[in-house]
Amino acid sequence: MPVYTFVCPKCGLTVNKVSQVKDAFPKCPYCRLEMDRQIKPCAGFVLKGEGFFVNDYPRYHPKERGPS
């Protein structure tokens, strides 16, 4: 199961909790309000190795023409 980060809208308390998507949101132990799930930005990724578009299809560079 994934780890989600929950934030209290009133006091700002942050809690990490292992839960399923369908589970109820936890309540803040201090304010007793339902906490909001924080959406984390996705991490970037780098294509390394062979078999990717960048490696298999290099940019097209037309051959220079000589004098006509």
C-alpha positions as a Python dict, from the first residue, in 0.01 Angstrom:
ca = {
    (1, 'M'): (0, 0, 0),
    (2, 'P'): (120, 354, -71),
    (3, 'V'): (218, 611, 188),
    (4, 'Y'): (9, 927, 178),
    (5, 'T'): (82, 1263, 339),
    (6, 'F'): (-209, 1428, 521),
    (7, 'V'): (-217, 1791, 638),
    (8, 'C'): (-452, 1951, 891),
    (9, 'P'): (-624, 2256, 734),
    (10, 'K'): (-636, 2441, 1069),
    (11, 'C'): (-308, 2379, 1253),
    (12, 'G'): (-91, 2253, 962),
    (13, 'L'): (10, 1925, 1128),
    (14, 'T'): (159, 1685, 871),
    (15, 'V'): (120, 1308, 906),
    (16, 'N'): (242, 1025, 681),
    (17, 'K'): (11, 725, 680),
    (18, 'V'): (4, 393, 494),
    (19, 'S'): (-348, 357, 356),
    (20, 'Q'): (-556, 262, 57),
    (21, 'V'): (-730, 516, -163),
    (22, 'K'): (-1072, 408, -38),
    (23, 'D'): (-980, 446, 333),
    (24, 'A'): (-1127, 739, 528),
    (25, 'F'): (-904, 1038, 586),
    (26, 'P'): (-754, 1054, 938),
    (27, 'K'): (-855, 1320, 1189),
    (28, 'C'): (-608, 1563, 1342),
    (29, 'P'): (-527, 1456, 1701),
    (30, 'Y'): (-529, 1822, 1817),
    (31, 'C'): (-809, 1989, 1618),
    (32, 'R'): (-1027, 1681, 1556),
    (33, 'L'): (-1082, 1797, 1196),
    (34, 'E'): (-1055, 1568, 896),
    (35, 'M'): (-712, 1608, 739),
    (36, 'D'): (-655, 1682, 368),
    (37, 'R'): (-448, 1453, 149),
    (38, 'Q'): (-148, 1639, 11),
    (39, 'I'): (-66, 1578, -355),
    (40, 'K'): (307, 1546, -408),
    (41, 'P'): (463, 1649, -738),
    (42, 'C'): (592, 1367, -953),
    (43, 'A'): (963, 1309, -960),
    (44, 'G'): (1143, 1357, -1289),
    (45, 'F'): (1296, 1069, -1473),
    (46, 'V'): (1580, 1022, -1718),
    (47, 'L'): (1586, 777, -2006),
    (48, 'K'): (1915, 588, -1990),
    (49, 'G'): (2042, 301, -2198),
    (50, 'E'): (1945, 173, -2539),
    (51, 'G'): (1597, 128, -2676),
    (52, 'F'): (1455, 476, -2622),
    (53, 'F'): (1337, 721, -2885),
    (54, 'V'): (1624, 963, -2817),
    (55, 'N'): (1885, 695, -2890),
    (56, 'D'): (1710, 513, -3174),
    (57, 'Y'): (1601, 816, -3376),
    (58, 'P'): (1868, 1086, -3374),
    (59, 'R'): (1772, 1430, -3498),
    (60, 'Y'): (1763, 1468, -3872),
    (61, 'H'): (2051, 1675, -4008),
    (62, 'P'): (2029, 1719, -4387),
    (63, 'K'): (2358, 1685, -4568),
    (64, 'E'): (2506, 2011, -4685),
    (65, 'R'): (2501, 2054, -5059),
    (66, 'G'): (2808, 2148, -5246),
    (67, 'P'): (2821, 2425, -5507),
    (68, 'S'): (2568, 2372, -5789),
}
